Amino acid sequence: MPVTPGASLSPHVTMTETEHGTVLLDERTGRYWALNATGTTVIRLLLDGGTVDDAVRELRERHPDAAERVTADVGAFVRSLRDAEVMAP
């Protein structure tokens, strides 16, 4: 799933980092997403100009025992953010 460098959150979404991860709030609907450390790593990499492949590579290095699942999990996570219009296309 390609994400072009320079990905961004949708204008109606705010991001707040917490001691346990990150919270994304859709200010239009009031819906929020609580991200754990792994989700925070992915979204930070994307917002800092990285790609989905960069996020997959980083997580495979951090969690080699889960390397087989990482690609599918990251792809599903990014798709869910796009489908919910949290990330700008």
C-alpha positions as CSV (number, residue, x, y, z in Angstrom):
1,M,0.0,0.0,0.0
2,P,1.8,3.1,-1.1
3,V,1.8,6.2,1.0
4,T,3.6,9.0,-0.6
5,P,6.3,10.8,1.4
6,G,4.8,13.7,3.2
7,A,1.6,11.9,4.3
8,S,-0.5,14.0,6.6
9,L,-3.5,13.8,8.9
10,S,-6.7,15.1,7.6
11,P,-7.3,18.7,8.6
12,H,-10.1,17.7,11.0
13,V,-7.9,15.3,13.0
14,T,-5.7,16.2,15.9
15,M,-2.9,14.1,17.4
16,T,-1.8,14.0,21.0
17,E,1.0,11.8,22.3
18,T,0.5,10.3,25.7
19,E,2.6,8.2,28.0
20,H,1.1,5.0,26.5
21,G,1.1,6.0,22.8
22,T,-1.0,8.5,20.8
23,V,-4.6,9.6,20.5
24,L,-6.1,10.7,17.2
25,L,-9.3,12.7,17.4
26,D,-11.7,13.3,14.5
27,E,-13.1,16.7,15.6
28,R,-16.0,16.4,13.1
29,T,-17.4,13.2,14.7
30,G,-15.8,13.0,18.1
31,R,-14.5,9.6,17.2
32,Y,-11.0,8.8,18.5
33,W,-8.3,6.2,18.1
34,A,-5.9,5.2,20.9
35,L,-2.7,4.0,19.3
36,N,-0.2,1.8,21.1
37,A,3.5,2.2,20.7
38,T,3.5,0.2,17.4
39,G,0.7,2.3,15.9
40,T,2.5,5.5,17.1
41,T,5.7,4.3,15.3
42,V,3.9,3.7,12.1
43,I,2.1,7.1,12.1
44,R,5.2,9.0,13.1
45,L,7.2,7.5,10.3
46,L,4.5,8.3,7.8
47,L,4.1,11.9,9.0
48,D,7.8,12.4,9.0
49,G,8.1,11.5,5.3
50,G,8.5,7.8,5.5
51,T,6.6,5.2,3.5
52,V,4.7,2.1,4.5
53,D,7.7,0.1,3.4
54,D,9.8,2.1,5.8
55,A,7.4,1.4,8.7
56,V,7.4,-2.3,7.8
57,R,11.2,-2.4,7.8
58,E,11.4,-0.6,11.1
59,L,8.9,-2.9,12.8
60,R,10.5,-6.1,11.4
61,E,13.8,-4.9,12.9
62,R,12.1,-4.3,16.3
63,H,10.0,-7.4,16.3
64,P,11.7,-10.1,14.2
65,D,9.5,-12.8,15.7
66,A,6.5,-11.1,14.1
67,A,8.1,-10.3,10.8
68,E,5.7,-12.5,8.8
69,R,2.7,-10.5,10.1
70,V,4.1,-7.0,9.9
71,T,3.4,-6.3,6.3
72,A,-0.3,-7.3,6.5
73,D,-0.8,-5.6,9.8
74,V,0.7,-2.3,8.8
75,G,-1.2,-2.3,5.5
76,A,-4.5,-3.0,7.4
77,F,-3.7,-0.2,9.9
78,V,-3.0,2.4,7.2
79,R,-6.1,1.3,5.2
80,S,-8.3,1.7,8.3
81,L,-6.9,5.2,8.9
82,R,-7.5,6.2,5.2
83,D,-11.0,4.6,5.2
84,A,-11.9,6.6,8.3
85,E,-10.5,9.7,6.7
86,V,-8.0,10.2,9.5
87,M,-5.1,10.3,7.0
88,A,-5.3,12.5,4.0
89,P,-5.2,10.6,0.7
